[in-house]
Amino acid sequence: MLLTIGTSFSVHARAQAYIEPKKDIDISIKINKQSSTYKGTTLFALYHRPDRPRIIEVNMKGHVVWEYYLPAYLRPFTNPGFDVERLENGNTLFVLPRKGIFEINQEGNTVWAYEDKKVSHDVDRLPNGNTLIVFGNDDTLEDYQVKEINKKGTIVWKWSANDSFNKPPFNTIYNQGWTHTNSASRLKNGNTLINLRNFARTIIVNPKGKTVWSVDWKMLGTSPHDTHLLPNNKLLLALKNPHRVIEWDKTTNEVVWEFSKANVKVIRNANRLPNGNTLVVERRNIFEVTAHGKIVWHLSINGVSGEQRDHGRWLYTVQRIPY
């Protein structure tokens, strides 16, 4: 494990902001119904070209306004699941599976990093300045799947699935790890929402690590991804088999909204926007969908298919940054 604080590396990486947004041969905008979209720029990782993985920020026309190219030593760690988040200070926080967490400024200099090969898919900067990290890559019964780490790299809180799930039928499961935990978020009341992909479960644990709420998604599908608690106290997440985004009422235990489409598969990320629309990531596509299921913005990546053979090149998460 390696921690780096408050330094800038000469890593031959390049970040650039464009005063005049530039067209990009890798990106096509298929739909842009301006009267119905939530206006802003869109931030995501683009790594379908192994020789030039990058983080890009595009406007509603799909033109690049900022981009960062990963240095050579980080390029092998873009798959699977490359999460990116723009912070309130203007820096960009991202996670590279099997490598670690990195915070870069607008010039592309690394200002903070935390390295661990168990890191999987999700990272959040908390209001107190600490960082909540998911450790689900090849995790075992002996590991802690979620950790809160302060700026000095000290672990100030951690949670292990061993306390609740070291029993049949869970203790014999293995698929890219024991739980392959793929997301976690800190709730306003101090509890933590955790997504256990291999168990097809989402749970809420209190600060002492005790499970206070749990749902088994196998009744609706498998492989839950990127579960969020919405302001209305409902859950938004992506499921497979069938492939869809659902909004789940924790009180009534029922689906109250969903988005699915015949040719839309392997949805990894869904975010509810302030105007009520939902931003959805699927393989090579990003959709902005209204509450009525109408696609009003569609960005597609050129040069990558939706076939399983291209799994390592599919998109993972996205963030809409308001103008």
N, C-alpha and C positions, 0 to 999 in steps of 0.2 A: 504494500500500500504506500502511495506517495502523495504528499500534500505540498502544494506550492501556493504561497500567499504573497500578494502584492508585488509581483515581479512581471516583467515583460520579457518574453522569449524571442529570440531571433530564430524563427522556425521556417523562414522562407514561405510563409503564408501571406495571402494578399486579401485585403478587404477594401472595398471601394464603394463610395456613394456617388450616384450619378445625378447631377443637377438636371440634366435632360435625360429622362428615363430611356433606356435602350431596349430595342427589340431583341428577343432571344430565340435562336433557332430550335431550342428544346421545348418551347412552350407555345401552346395554341389556346386561344380563348374561343370556345364553341358557342357559349351563350353569355350574354351580358345585358340583362333587362334592368337598366339603370334605375327605373322608377321603383323597383321592388327590392333592390339589394341594400345591404348594410355597407356603406362606403368606407373604404380604408385600404391599407396595403395588406398583403398576405405573405406570411413568413413560413418557410418550410425548408426541409433538407432535400436536395436533389442529388442522388448518387447513382443514377443508372449508368453513368460513364465512370468506370473504375479508375481511370486516369485523371479525373477532374471532379471528384465529389465536392460539393459546395453547399452553403446555406444561402438562400436567396430571398429577397423581399421584392414583391412585384406589386404594381398598381392594378386597378380594376381592368385595365386593358392588357394585362399580362406583361407589361414592360418592366424591366428590372430597375429598381431604384437603389438597391444596395445588395452586395454579394460578398461572400467570404469563401475562399478556396482552402480546403483542409491541407495542412502540410503533409509531406510524403509519409512521415512516421505514423500519422493517424489514419491514413486512407484504408488500411486493412480492417478497420473496426466500424464500418458504417452499417453493417447488417448483422442481425436483424433488428430493426426498430431504432431509428435515429430521431430522438425527441429534441425539439428546439423551442425555446421560450424567450421572448423579448422582455427584459426586466424594466422596472420603473426608472432605473437610472440610465437607461438607454443601451446598456450592455446586452449581450446575447448569451444565454445559458443553454448548453446542449450536452446530451449524454451520448457517448459512444459505447455500445454494448461490448462487454469483455475488455473494456479499457478504462473508462472513467468519465468524470464530469469536468466540463471546461466552461469558464466564463471569459468571454472576449469583449473588448471595447469596440467602438465603431471603426477603429483603424485596424482591427484584427489582431491586436496584442492580447495575449493571455494574461489576465489579471488574477485569476484564481483557478485552481484545479485540484481534483481529488481523484486518485486513481485506485481502482480495484477491479480485478477480472470478474468478480461476481455481479457487477453492475449490469442491469438488464435494460429496461425501456423507459423509465420515467424519472423525472427530477422536477422539483418545485422549490422555488425560493420563498421562504416563509416571511411573514411580516416582521418577525423578530430578527431577521437577517440570517438565520440558520437555513440549512438546505435539507429538504426531505428527499431521500434517495431510495430507489427500489433495487434490491439485490436478489434477482430471481434467475440469473444465468447459471445453469448447472448447480443450483442450490441443493443442499442436502438437509437431512433432519437436524444436523448440528448447527446449521446456519441461522443468522438473523436475516429475515427477508426485507425488513424496512428499518432504516436508520435516519435519525436526525443528527446532522453534523454542524457544528458551529464554524465560524470563520477561521479558527485555528486548527480545524481538522479533528477536534475532539468529539466523540460520539456522546451526545447528551440524552438520547432516547433511542431505544431499539425494540423491535418486536420480532418474536420467533413463532412460526406456525407450529413448532414442536409442542408447545403447551396445550394446544387445542386439537391438533390433528394427527398426533402420533398414535394412530389406532386404525383398525380396519374401517372402511376400505381404503383410506387415504395413505397409509404408511407404505404401501407397495407401489404407488404410482410413480412413474418417471417418464417425462417427455421434455427434453432440454432442461432438465432439473426436476426436483421433487414437486414444488408448487408452481414453478415458473411464474411467480408473482410479476405482474406487468404494469401495475399502476397503484399509486397511493396518493391521497390528498388529505391535508389537515383541515378539519371542519372548524367552524367558528366557536363551537363549544369545547374545543380542545381534543375531541375524539379524532380518530384517523380512519378514513375509508380506504379499504385495501381490496385489491382485485386478485384472486387466486385463479389463474387461468386453468391450470391442470385439474383443479377441483370443481371448475364451473361454478364458483361461488364468489360473492362479494360480501365482505363483512365490515362491521364497524367495531373498533376496539377503543376502550377508554385509555386515559393516560397510563394506567397501571397494566395495560396489555390484555385486559379481560374483554372477551367478545360480548358485546351488548346487543348486537343485531346481526342477522345473517340471512342470506337468500341463496337458494340453490337454483341456478338457471337451467338445469338440465330439462326442466319441464317446458322450456321455451326454445332452447338451442344449446350450443356449446361454445367454448373458447371466448368467454367474455373479454372485451378489451375496453380500456380507457373509461371507466365508470366515473361519472361526475354527479355530485349532489347539486341540483338546481336551486335557485332562490325559492321556488315553490315547494321545496322539500321533496321533490320527486327525483328519481335517478335517470340519467341519460347514459346509454352505453351501446356498444356494438356487439352483435352476436353472430355466430355462424350456425349453419344447418337449422333453419334457413338463414341466409345472409340478410341482415337488416339492422337498422338503428331503432331502438325502442326507448320510450319514456315510461318509466315504471312508477306507479303509485305505491309507496311504502305502506300506506294506511289501508288501502283496499286490496293490495296484492293483485293488481291487474295492469295490463298495458293500456295506457291512455293515449299514446301517439306512436306511430312508427313510420319509417321510410324504408321502402324496399322497391326494387326494380328488377325485372327479369334478367338483365345482363349485368347487374351490379353485384359483385361478389367480394369477399374478403375485405370487409370494412374494418379499418383499424382505429379510427378516430372520429369523434363527433363532438362539436362544440355548439352550444346554444348562444346565439348572438343577441345583443340587446334589443333588436327589433323583432325578436321572435323567430327569426329564421334559424336554420341549423347548418353548420358547416361540416361536411362529410368527406372523409378521405377514403378512397377505394382504389387499390392497385395503382393505376396510372392517372387517376382522376381526382379532382377536388370539386365538389358540388356545394352550392349554396341553395338550400331547399326551404320553401315557405312552410308555414304551419299546415297548409293544404296539400303539401307534397309536390308542389310545382318547382322545378329547377329553374332558378333565375340567374345563376352564374355557374359556368362550367369551364374549368381549366383542365387541360389535358397535356400530358407529357409525351413528346414525340420521341421515337426511337426506342420505345419499350412496349412489349406486348402485355396483354392481360393474362397470358398463359402461365401455368405453374412453373415452367422452366425459368421464368423471369422473376421468381419470388424474391430473390436477393436484391432486386432493383426497384421494387415497388415503394411507393410513398408510405409514410407512417403517420406523422402528425402535422397539424397546421394551426396557425394562429392568425386571426384577423386583427389588425392594429388599426383603430379608428383614426381617421384624418384629424 
